[in-house]
Amino acid sequence: MPRQGQRLVVVGNGMAATRLVEELVAREAGLDVTVVGDEPGPSYNRILLSAVLEGTHPEAETVLQSEEFHADNGVSLLTGTRVAEVDRSVREVVLEDGRRLTYDRLVLATGSVPTLPPIRGLVTAEGRLHPKVHAFRSLADCRRLHASVPGARRAVVVGGGLLGLQVARALGVRGLEVDLVEGSSHVLSSQVGEKAGAVLARGLRRLGTEVYTHTRAVRMTDEGIRLDNGYTLPADLVVLAAGARPATAIAKRAGLFVRRGVVVDAQLRSITDDRVHALGDCAEPGGRTSGFVPPAWEQAAVLARVLAGEEARYDGSRVVARLRATGLDVAVMGDPEQAPGEVVEVANPIAGTYRKLVVRGGVIEAAVMVGDLTRVGLVTQLFDRRTVLAPDEPGRLLMTDAPAVAGPLPDDAEVCACAGVTAGRLRGCPDLATAVVRTRATTGCGGCTDVVEELVATPL
Amino acid sequence: MSTPTHCPYCSLQCGMRLSRRGRDTVVGTWDEFPVNEGAMCRKGWTSADLLRHRERLTTPLVRDPGTGELRAAGWDEALGIVADRIAAIQAEHGRDAVAVFGGGGLTNEKAYTIGKFARACLGTSMVDYNGRWCMSSAASAGVRAFGIDRGLPFPLADVEQTDVLLLVGSNLAETMPPAARHLDRLRERGGTVVVVDPRRTATAARADVHVQPVPGTDLALAQGLLHAVVAGGWVDQEYVDRRTVGFEAVRRSAMSWWPELTERVTGVAASQVRDLARLLGEAGRVVVLTARGAEQHAQGSDTVLAWINLALALGQCGRPYSGYGCLTGQGNGQGGREHGQKADQLPGYRSIEDPAARDHVAAVWGVEPDTLPGKGRSAYELLDALGTQGGARALLVLGSNIVVSAPNANQVTQRLDALDLLVVADVVMSETAARADVVLPVTQWAEETGTMTNLEGRVILRRKAVEPPEGVRSDLDVLAGLAERLGSPVALETDPEAVFAELARASAGGPADYAGLDYDRLTAEQGVFWPCPDTDHPGTERMFLDRFATPDGRARFHVVTHRGPAEQPCEEYPLHLTTGRVLAQYQSGAQTRRVRDLDDTGPFVELHPLVAGRIGVAHGEPVRVTTRRGTMQAPVRVVDTARPDTVFVPFHWVGANLLTNDALDPASRMPEFKVCAASVSALSPAPEGGDALPTIRPRSARPPARPDHGCGAPTHVRILDGGAPHA
């Protein structure tokens, strides 16, 4: 069982690691914690980077926890520090500079790394990215891309997933002409089906971004990027947004069992070594990796309790993906293409809206909303809480309410709530002054005065 | 000939004139009084109905040990019994075995005397009051952020001069209707009214923007708005640097609350979060007001701090026509928390743990500081411990109807029944009085003079207008009579004006300083705002203009973390339950349910059409609402003003608080009245004489011997002498 003063080393200083440290501090867990992060500077909110690129969120306001927070709470923080390997036989983390950190417990929060698509010319002979090519994962990536925007006119985004759409829109908002290249049949293909993808692509075109689906970028040239149909898209900037995979190199080298991510149990413990935990993008609890922040934070809350010696287990998360892209409204809950259940859908390509619920046993198991998020807050609640709905509810949730038709107030309608006066009583009064004396209508909040004036001396 | 006085109900304390017409007392307007300018709701208009009410108690009642029934008794006998029992219980079980429970509707003079009676006469630490369930979360947050708690640090009418008024969890159009006139005047000036409420209330309906979050997520919403305000560059950094402390950590904590995450937690669309942040950020002046909807949570004080953080970041507090305030609920909710009926306080809003404060108050009372007890239990904790090891065995209740107003009322009622002695001073046979061993009939509002401190911190004089009925005494007389019979080391004043003069001395130098006030001034100036430290001081209309009441004069930001309601919906209890008020009733309804011209509809259950369809009920049909603590039945009202995941029940009748959660806020000890998990099911109409009404066992049904309270199966017998909601 964990004890006071046990040495905990956290590899990674991203959003999952930071939340874990916050939770441990809040629980006063009493562990001797060291955090090792490879990026320089304090931890930041990665979700905000597309808004920073877009210019709607200041870069300085992405910091999640300052270095003082760690210092004030007795947490050692090593930033700009890479881990070379983990030697489990002696329970040591070996840093690239040769230093060694002994641990009683180890947490891997190494996140994920962008996938490089197979495009020739992407990497120069010196092994660096072509100067026009950008990844978009870290704050450093964001800064470099941000700085390149003023000198650029045309940009190509490779990859039509959530990140690709956000980057495309951010660059569009910054005034660039943007093309988006997606290899599959439609954008957002890992989340939604073709109909939703088509509505979304239409929305993007309306906003000035050309979308090329069923198309692969094959070669980086000086003019731009050549597609597999032979056409070349001229580009001053190319942004790679072709997905990410769990960063598991350290775990693999340490001999931990890794499938897509580091395989962990419900206590987020490696099934290979119960002194090693993993959470966030690099972890694979319950046979699934996530790639989203809320599950990582839920895992952090569970893991903090486990490390503090409490009973806790992680049983998976409901996932809600929300596109953060100006002018594009998209929410995806669960896995609408794979989740079993009955499908209720409403598509209106004319209005640019598409909504779909996948319902099983009355519970919304997955949902897509494109172009109309009027009920997104409610549907999210029903999805997250697994509320059991009546058979007609999914349909009613997707339809817009018909506008109410106003008619004359019935005699028994209460007009003045403060004094409790009905329309009928007011109709019987010859004028406002009499109505006030007789009924005290309008003498409270005064909100009904206009209606009372209309009603007095007017028979129904 | 009429007497200018004030309404008996809410914290607006509308000015009114009472005059005699034959045997009747008639309510008229007092147009010159500035707070309501002659406006009143139907509660005020009909308030005189209570003065000669047929259910009025006019003789003390004592429970006969043989029959278990209450019988009439003389004052000497009743007070003698109470004093003897108190003395015996204290002799056997110690001083803390006797507790006193006050109310936020009682005058300052009574609140002060209750505290003095408890500490100096009984020597018990066990004194608290129902205001703990009212605005204590805002009070706690105000003290932490600004160094002082005055609900509104400015006159209410100031809100007409702001640009954006943000009401969080306030339904003032129903709870204090004349106050809603300010909203309309603000809108006529071109200002914007925003209402945050899970229900589309009468107040939300007259707002420009209605934000409808999931119950229990106001803190997250405030964090999300702060995030968007920071992102938009709308932080008033010059103000933050000059007048506040602690922003950096709060700013970073808000960076975890991007609009889409806020949407997921609160159910408020990300686009609405961004739009509202822009509205607030681009406004010159913003007023943020919270009320019970934001405050009555197990995270109520942190929730208020989150809204204060937002107001501070926008640079609004301590500037004219701007800032943060709390809309206090009960008539003397403000004054009631300042003068010593609260477990941790001495008069003048002093801490009972501050040695200097103890010295000062002990000197005014003429006792040794060491004899004053320390901090006692908070309201719910005090009640929850009654009759248990270490808890009080006798309870004296003034101005509170605990059986209806306490959370988890089944539990509280069981605790009351476990007492050796329950004494209730009230005007009518409330549900709580009906369970008492001794009931003392006392004067009410227009039959006595006293001061109230309204929601603005304006101390006003509520004048006696009519003679009380034969046989009743004032609370001050009751306490003085008990003190005398108990051989108290200090005598208690019974003349309100003399009590007020003493209160003013006791408050001198404290945060709520009344030293410069007397009845003549209050009359001449139509009320005076505290602090008012001397007779030449004009009173303090607007606070914080130069400095906050902290040692360094700066306001404090506080990092707060959203944890959500103590109880989340689950498979068995899939809906949120929230509770609240209706226009025609006040608090536990002990007064208003008895007024002929106020609709006594009985409790009801509001459901959204989607939920009604899910359950299979139509408007008007009975439903059963169940939580982990209790169950009630009432007719359903199908309304599209509700959220489709939330059920609403008003709390003026027995019922709602059988359901509510007694999880407490760690700082304010406020129970979580405003959200818990519930299930609602259809109910076929009850058979004749059936159980379609929520009920509490009448105490008279119990056998005279100590019953075993642990296993009483609920019986469904209507209360005969109390409640009478459908009489």
Boltz contact constraints between the chains, C-beta under 6 A:
constraints:
  - contact:
      token1: [A, 45]
      token2: [B, 255]
      max_distance: 6.0
  - contact:
      token1: [A, 47]
      token2: [B, 258]
      max_distance: 6.0
  - contact:
      token1: [A, 57]
      token2: [B, 231]
      max_distance: 6.0
  - contact:
      token1: [A, 61]
      token2: [B, 230]
      max_distance: 6.0
  - contact:
      token1: [A, 63]
      token2: [B, 252]
      max_distance: 6.0
  - contact:
      token1: [A, 64]
      token2: [B, 255]
      max_distance: 6.0
  - contact:
      token1: [A, 320]
      token2: [B, 264]
      max_distance: 6.0
  - contact:
      token1: [A, 322]
      token2: [B, 260]
      max_distance: 6.0
  - contact:
      token1: [A, 373]
      token2: [B, 269]
      max_distance: 6.0
  - contact:
      token1: [A, 376]
      token2: [B, 269]
      max_distance: 6.0
  - contact:
      token1: [A, 377]
      token2: [B, 263]
      max_distance: 6.0
  - contact:
      token1: [A, 377]
      token2: [B, 267]
      max_distance: 6.0
  - contact:
      token1: [A, 377]
      token2: [B, 268]
      max_distance: 6.0
  - contact:
      token1: [A, 377]
      token2: [B, 269]
      max_distance: 6.0
  - contact:
      token1: [A, 380]
      token2: [B, 264]
      max_distance: 6.0
  - contact:
      token1: [A, 381]
      token2: [B, 267]
      max_distance: 6.0
  - contact:
      token1: [A, 381]
      token2: [B, 645]
      max_distance: 6.0
  - contact:
      token1: [A, 385]
      token2: [B, 569]
      max_distance: 6.0
  - contact:
      token1: [A, 387]
      token2: [B, 574]
      max_distance: 6.0
  - contact:
      token1: [A, 390]
      token2: [B, 613]
      max_distance: 6.0
  - contact:
      token1: [A, 390]
      token2: [B, 614]
      max_distance: 6.0
  - contact:
      token1: [A, 393]
      token2: [B, 610]
      max_distance: 6.0
  - contact:
      token1: [A, 417]
      token2: [B, 583]
      max_distance: 6.0
  - contact:
      token1: [A, 418]
      token2: [B, 41]
      max_distance: 6.0
  - contact:
      token1: [A, 418]
      token2: [B, 177]
      max_distance: 6.0
  - contact:
      token1: [A, 419]
      token2: [B, 42]
      max_distance: 6.0
  - contact:
      token1: [A, 420]
      token2: [B, 42]
      max_distance: 6.0
  - contact:
      token1: [A, 440]
      token2: [B, 45]
      max_distance: 6.0
  - contact:
      token1: [A, 443]
      token2: [B, 39]
      max_distance: 6.0
  - contact:
      token1: [A, 444]
      token2: [B, 41]
      max_distance: 6.0
  - contact:
      token1: [A, 444]
      token2: [B, 177]
      max_distance: 6.0
  - contact:
      token1: [A, 444]
      token2: [B, 178]
      max_distance: 6.0
  - contact:
      token1: [A, 445]
      token2: [B, 173]
      max_distance: 6.0
  - contact:
      token1: [A, 445]
      token2: [B, 177]
      max_distance: 6.0
  - contact:
      token1: [A, 445]
      token2: [B, 180]
      max_distance: 6.0
  - contact:
      token1: [A, 446]
      token2: [B, 181]
      max_distance: 6.0
  - contact:
      token1: [A, 447]
      token2: [B, 206]
      max_distance: 6.0
